[in-house]
Amino acid sequence: MALSQPAAFTPAFASNTAVKMSDAAAAAEEEEEEEKGFGAKLFDAYTKTANVATTLFPVWTVLCSGVALQNPAAFNWFSTEYFTAALAALMLSMGITLTPEDFVDVAKRPVAVIMQFLLCYAMMPLLALGLGKAFAIEPALLAGMVLVGSINGGQASNLCTYIAKGNVALSVLMTTATTIGAIFMTPLLCKGLLGAVVPVDAAGIAKSTIQVVLAPIAIGMSLNKFFPAAVKAILPFAPVVGVVSTCLLVASAVAQVAEPILNAGWGLQIPILLLHLVGGLVGYLLPRATGFGETSSRTMAIETSMKSSAFGFLLAKLHFGEYAARVPSAVSVVWMALTGSILAVIWRYIPVPEDDEDKLS
């Protein structure tokens, strides 16, 4: 007759000891909590609140855009000087999270930058042209949509990359590469795909890139290198500064073109949304399929999806004859920010594998 296995036996003294240890640990935690000063408790509360606020980034984007659409005058105070300052603050908040070594590591693996450059200036313009024709939008709107696909990546992508746990140094290099590339790629693409000549102020783009991207990043890295204790103290505020700056930038851009956005029907809204959404998905899936790790792929996805729509609006305003050509860039401002922020928040809660690395270098 088969005997059943005896049940596992835990001595009573072992159980009691475990309970006492657990109680002691809990008591120690309570004592530590009680010993915390008011400042420490306030900072803990801020950290939790800031984490929630950053997670709700897409909600703030929608709310600010909604206010700007319904009451554009609410953002009249946000002049060009404030716009430039907000961009600089956004870049500075990212710069303090970086070190020169981060850029050295990225520079040793240039394939990611090259691939994202091709996604930005090959895949996205063709996708814009294809979606525009598929939805049979009028020629002026099609020209504006192709222009959106043919411009550089936006600075807000660096913040979204940070939130998504991507590679911020890689994101900054990609933004810089596509911004400088816009000097020759945007006119070339508009001429090739549309037959339109779009002059671009090369010196102006270079100057703006230095002022609002490279200089704040360099200052932030310098602070991180020479004043690490101070940076450690202010680092928890960086995401909040980035979110506030981005929301103000989006709202300001939307307020300037509220009427054309409201007048644009779903026949234009949907292809613009798909341009940013499909662009982001391809920007993620293609790198993953070709051997890039999760971190680099997230970074490339956000960089590809988020275009500098405000720059596109300016180019359309200056160089495209028909007013309707400006509308796609205006619509893109909203969908670009919303798509990028949603991707960032989703990835924020999806862990990156510990052994994550690029197989391509």
C-alpha positions as CSV (number, residue, x, y, z in Angstrom):
1,M,0.0,0.0,0.0
2,A,1.5,3.3,-1.1
3,L,2.0,5.8,1.7
4,S,1.2,9.5,1.0
5,Q,4.0,12.0,1.4
6,P,4.0,13.8,4.8
7,A,3.0,17.5,4.7
8,A,5.8,20.0,5.0
9,F,6.4,20.8,8.6
10,T,7.4,24.3,9.8
11,P,8.5,24.4,13.5
12,A,6.5,26.8,15.6
13,F,9.6,28.6,16.8
14,A,10.6,29.4,13.2
15,S,7.1,30.8,12.4
16,N,7.2,32.9,15.6
17,T,10.7,34.2,14.8
18,A,9.6,35.2,11.3
19,V,6.6,37.1,12.7
20,K,8.7,38.9,15.2
21,M,11.2,39.9,12.5
22,S,8.4,41.1,10.3
23,D,7.0,43.2,13.2
24,A,10.4,44.6,14.0
25,A,10.9,45.6,10.3
26,A,7.5,47.3,10.2
27,A,8.2,49.1,13.5
28,A,11.6,50.3,12.2
29,E,9.9,51.7,9.0
30,E,7.3,53.5,11.1
31,E,10.0,54.9,13.4
32,E,12.0,56.1,10.3
33,E,8.9,57.7,8.9
34,E,8.2,59.5,12.2
35,E,11.8,60.7,12.3
36,K,11.5,62.3,8.9
37,G,11.3,66.1,9.1
38,F,8.6,68.2,7.5
39,G,10.8,69.0,4.5
40,A,11.5,65.3,3.8
41,K,7.9,64.5,3.9
42,L,7.0,67.4,1.7
43,F,9.6,66.3,-0.8
44,D,8.3,62.7,-0.8
45,A,4.8,64.1,-1.5
46,Y,6.1,66.2,-4.3
47,T,7.9,63.2,-5.9
48,K,4.8,61.1,-5.9
49,T,2.7,64.0,-7.3
50,A,5.3,64.8,-9.9
51,N,5.3,61.1,-11.0
52,V,1.5,61.2,-11.4
53,A,1.7,64.6,-13.3
54,T,4.3,63.2,-15.7
55,T,2.2,60.1,-16.3
56,L,-0.7,62.3,-17.2
57,F,1.4,64.2,-19.8
58,P,-1.0,63.3,-22.7
59,V,-4.0,64.7,-20.6
60,W,-2.2,68.0,-20.0
61,T,-1.4,68.2,-23.7
62,V,-5.1,67.7,-24.7
63,L,-6.3,70.2,-22.0
64,C,-3.8,72.9,-23.1
65,S,-4.6,72.3,-26.7
66,G,-8.3,72.5,-26.0
67,V,-8.0,75.8,-24.1
68,A,-5.8,77.2,-27.0
69,L,-8.4,76.2,-29.6
70,Q,-11.4,77.7,-27.7
71,N,-9.6,80.8,-26.4
72,P,-6.5,81.6,-28.4
73,A,-6.1,84.9,-26.7
74,A,-5.3,83.1,-23.4
75,F,-1.8,82.5,-24.8
76,N,-1.1,86.0,-26.3
77,W,1.3,86.6,-23.5
78,F,3.5,83.7,-24.7
79,S,5.6,85.8,-27.1
80,T,8.5,84.6,-29.3
81,E,10.9,85.4,-26.4
82,Y,9.0,83.2,-24.0
83,F,8.7,80.5,-26.7
84,T,12.5,80.4,-27.2
85,A,13.0,80.5,-23.4
86,A,10.6,77.5,-22.9
87,L,12.5,75.5,-25.6
88,A,15.8,76.3,-23.9
89,A,14.3,75.3,-20.5
90,L,13.1,72.0,-22.0
91,M,16.6,71.3,-23.3
92,L,18.3,72.3,-20.1
93,S,16.0,70.0,-18.1
94,M,17.2,67.2,-20.4
95,G,20.9,68.3,-20.3
96,I,21.3,67.9,-16.6
97,T,20.4,64.2,-17.0
98,L,23.3,63.6,-19.3
99,T,27.1,63.4,-19.2
100,P,29.7,63.8,-22.0
101,E,30.3,60.0,-21.8
102,D,26.7,59.4,-22.9
103,F,27.4,61.2,-26.2
104,V,30.8,59.4,-26.6
105,D,29.1,56.1,-26.2
106,V,26.4,57.0,-28.8
107,A,29.1,58.4,-31.2
108,K,30.7,55.0,-31.2
109,R,27.5,53.5,-32.6
110,P,26.4,55.8,-35.4
111,V,24.1,53.3,-37.2
112,A,21.1,54.3,-35.1
113,V,21.5,58.0,-36.0
114,I,21.8,57.1,-39.7
115,M,18.8,54.8,-39.6
116,Q,16.6,57.4,-37.9
117,F,17.8,60.0,-40.4
118,L,16.5,57.8,-43.2
119,L,13.2,57.2,-41.4
120,C,12.8,60.9,-41.0
121,Y,13.7,61.9,-44.6
122,A,12.8,58.9,-46.6
123,M,10.0,56.9,-45.0
124,M,8.0,59.8,-43.5
125,P,7.8,62.0,-46.6
126,L,6.7,59.0,-48.7
127,L,4.2,58.0,-46.0
128,A,2.8,61.5,-46.0
129,L,2.4,61.5,-49.8
130,G,0.8,58.1,-49.7
131,L,-1.7,58.9,-47.0
132,G,-2.6,62.2,-48.6
133,K,-3.4,60.6,-51.9
134,A,-5.2,57.7,-50.2
135,F,-7.5,60.2,-48.5
136,A,-7.8,62.2,-51.7
137,I,-7.1,65.5,-50.0
138,E,-6.9,68.6,-52.2
139,P,-3.5,69.6,-53.8
140,A,-2.7,72.5,-51.4
141,L,-3.4,70.3,-48.3
142,L,-1.3,67.5,-49.9
143,A,1.6,69.9,-50.3
144,G,1.3,70.9,-46.7
145,M,1.1,67.3,-45.5
146,V,4.2,66.3,-47.5
147,L,6.0,69.3,-46.0
148,V,5.2,68.0,-42.5
149,G,6.7,64.6,-43.5
150,S,9.8,66.3,-44.9
151,I,10.8,68.4,-41.8
152,N,13.1,67.6,-38.9
153,G,12.4,66.0,-35.6
154,G,10.9,68.2,-32.9
155,Q,12.7,69.1,-29.6
156,A,9.8,67.8,-27.5
157,S,10.9,64.3,-28.6
158,N,13.8,64.5,-26.1
159,L,11.4,64.9,-23.2
160,C,9.2,62.0,-24.4
161,T,12.3,59.9,-24.8
162,Y,13.2,60.6,-21.2
163,I,9.8,59.7,-20.0
164,A,9.8,56.5,-22.1
165,K,13.1,55.4,-20.6
166,G,14.8,55.7,-23.9
167,N,18.3,57.0,-24.7
168,V,18.2,60.8,-24.2
169,A,21.8,61.4,-25.5
170,L,20.9,59.4,-28.7
171,S,17.6,61.4,-29.0
172,V,19.5,64.7,-28.7
173,L,22.0,63.6,-31.4
174,M,19.1,62.5,-33.7
175,T,17.2,65.8,-33.2
176,T,20.4,67.7,-34.0
177,A,21.2,65.6,-37.0
178,T,17.7,66.0,-38.6
179,T,17.6,69.7,-37.7
180,I,20.8,70.4,-39.5
181,G,19.7,68.0,-42.2
182,A,16.6,70.1,-42.8
183,I,18.8,72.8,-44.4
184,F,19.2,70.7,-47.5
185,M,16.8,67.7,-47.1
186,T,13.5,69.7,-46.7
187,P,14.0,71.8,-49.9
188,L,15.2,68.8,-51.8
189,L,12.2,66.7,-50.9
190,C,9.7,69.4,-51.5
191,K,11.2,70.0,-55.0
192,G,11.3,66.3,-55.8
193,L,7.9,65.3,-54.5
194,L,5.9,68.4,-55.1
195,G,7.8,70.4,-57.6
196,A,7.8,73.3,-55.2
197,V,10.8,75.4,-54.3
198,V,11.1,75.9,-50.6
199,P,13.9,78.2,-49.6
200,V,15.3,77.5,-46.1
201,D,17.3,79.9,-44.0
202,A,20.4,77.7,-43.4
203,A,22.1,80.2,-41.2
204,G,18.9,80.8,-39.2
205,I,18.4,77.1,-38.6
206,A,22.0,76.6,-37.5
207,K,21.8,79.6,-35.1
208,S,18.5,78.4,-33.6
209,T,19.9,74.9,-33.2
210,I,22.8,76.2,-31.2
211,Q,20.6,78.5,-29.1
212,V,17.8,76.3,-28.1
213,V,19.3,72.8,-28.4
214,L,23.0,72.5,-28.2
215,A,23.8,75.4,-25.8
216,P,21.2,74.4,-23.1
217,I,22.3,70.8,-23.3
218,A,25.9,71.7,-22.9
219,I,25.2,73.9,-19.9
220,G,23.1,71.1,-18.3
221,M,25.9,68.6,-18.8
222,S,28.5,71.0,-17.4
223,L,26.3,71.5,-14.3
224,N,26.0,67.7,-14.0
225,K,29.8,67.3,-14.3
226,F,31.0,70.1,-12.0
227,F,28.1,70.5,-9.5
228,P,26.8,66.9,-9.2
229,A,25.3,67.5,-5.7
230,A,23.3,70.5,-6.8
231,V,22.1,68.7,-9.9
232,K,21.1,65.7,-7.8
233,A,18.9,68.0,-5.7
234,I,17.1,69.6,-8.7
235,L,16.9,66.5,-10.9
236,P,13.5,65.5,-9.6
237,F,12.2,68.8,-10.9
238,A,13.4,68.2,-14.5
239,P,10.5,66.1,-15.8
240,V,8.0,68.7,-14.4
241,V,9.9,71.6,-16.1
242,G,9.9,69.6,-19.3
243,V,6.2,68.8,-19.2
244,V,5.2,72.4,-18.4
245,S,7.5,73.8,-21.1
246,T,6.2,71.4,-23.7
247,C,2.5,72.0,-22.9
248,L,3.1,75.8,-23.2
249,L,4.9,75.3,-26.5
250,V,2.1,73.2,-27.9
251,A,-0.6,75.5,-26.6
252,S,1.1,78.6,-28.0
253,A,1.6,77.0,-31.4
254,V,-2.1,75.8,-31.5
255,A,-3.4,79.2,-30.4
256,Q,-1.7,80.9,-33.4
257,V,-3.5,78.7,-35.9
258,A,-6.7,77.8,-33.9
259,E,-9.1,78.7,-36.7
260,P,-7.5,76.5,-39.5
261,I,-7.3,73.6,-37.0
262,L,-11.0,73.9,-36.2
263,N,-12.0,74.2,-39.8
264,A,-10.0,71.1,-40.9
265,G,-12.4,68.2,-41.2
266,W,-11.8,64.6,-40.3
267,G,-10.7,64.0,-43.9
268,L,-7.4,65.8,-42.9
269,Q,-7.3,65.0,-39.2
270,I,-7.2,61.3,-39.7
271,P,-4.3,61.1,-42.3
272,I,-2.3,63.5,-40.1
273,L,-2.9,61.3,-37.1
274,L,-2.0,58.2,-39.1
275,L,1.2,59.9,-40.3
276,H,2.5,60.3,-36.7
277,L,1.1,57.0,-35.4
278,V,2.2,54.8,-38.3
279,G,5.5,56.6,-38.4
280,G,6.1,55.9,-34.7
281,L,5.2,52.2,-35.1
282,V,7.5,51.7,-38.1
283,G,10.2,53.7,-36.2
284,Y,10.0,51.1,-33.5
285,L,9.3,47.8,-35.4
286,L,12.0,48.3,-38.1
287,P,14.9,48.9,-35.6
288,R,13.7,45.9,-33.5
289,A,13.6,43.7,-36.6
290,T,17.1,44.8,-37.6
291,G,18.8,44.1,-34.3
292,F,18.5,47.3,-32.2
293,G,17.7,47.0,-28.5
294,E,14.5,48.1,-26.8
295,T,16.0,51.4,-25.6
296,S,17.3,52.5,-29.0
297,S,14.1,51.4,-30.7
298,R,11.9,53.4,-28.4
299,T,14.1,56.4,-29.0
300,M,13.9,56.0,-32.8
301,A,10.1,55.5,-32.7
302,I,9.6,58.8,-30.8
303,E,12.1,60.7,-32.9
304,T,10.4,59.5,-36.1
305,S,6.8,60.2,-34.9
306,M,7.4,63.7,-33.5
307,K,8.1,66.2,-36.2
308,S,8.9,69.9,-35.8
309,S,5.4,70.9,-36.9
310,A,5.7,74.6,-35.8
311,F,8.7,74.9,-38.2
312,G,6.7,73.3,-40.9
313,F,3.9,75.9,-40.4
314,L,6.5,78.7,-40.6
315,L,7.9,77.3,-43.9
316,A,4.4,76.9,-45.4
317,K,3.5,80.4,-44.3
318,L,6.6,81.9,-45.9
319,H,7.0,79.9,-49.0
320,F,3.8,78.2,-50.1
321,G,1.4,80.4,-52.0
322,E,-1.9,79.0,-50.9
323,Y,-3.1,79.5,-47.3
324,A,-4.5,75.9,-47.2
325,A,-0.9,74.6,-47.3
326,R,-0.4,75.8,-43.7
327,V,-3.3,73.8,-42.3
328,P,-1.6,70.3,-42.2
329,S,1.2,71.7,-40.1
330,A,-1.2,73.4,-37.7
331,V,-3.2,70.1,-37.3
332,S,0.1,68.2,-36.9
333,V,1.1,70.3,-33.9
334,V,-1.7,68.6,-31.8
335,W,-1.4,65.1,-33.1
336,M,2.4,65.0,-33.0
337,A,2.4,66.0,-29.3
338,L,-0.4,63.7,-28.4
339,T,1.0,60.7,-30.2
340,G,4.5,61.2,-28.8
341,S,3.3,61.7,-25.2
342,I,1.0,58.7,-25.3
343,L,3.9,56.4,-26.6
344,A,6.1,57.8,-23.9
345,V,3.7,57.1,-21.0
346,I,2.9,53.6,-22.3
347,W,6.6,52.7,-22.5
348,R,7.3,54.3,-19.1
349,Y,5.5,51.4,-17.5
350,I,6.9,48.6,-19.7
351,P,10.3,47.5,-18.2
352,V,13.4,47.5,-20.4
353,P,15.2,44.1,-20.3
354,E,18.3,44.1,-18.1
355,D,20.4,42.6,-21.0
356,D,19.1,45.2,-23.5
357,E,21.7,46.1,-26.1
358,D,22.1,46.9,-29.8
359,K,23.3,44.1,-32.0
360,L,24.2,46.7,-34.6
361,S,26.9,49.3,-33.9
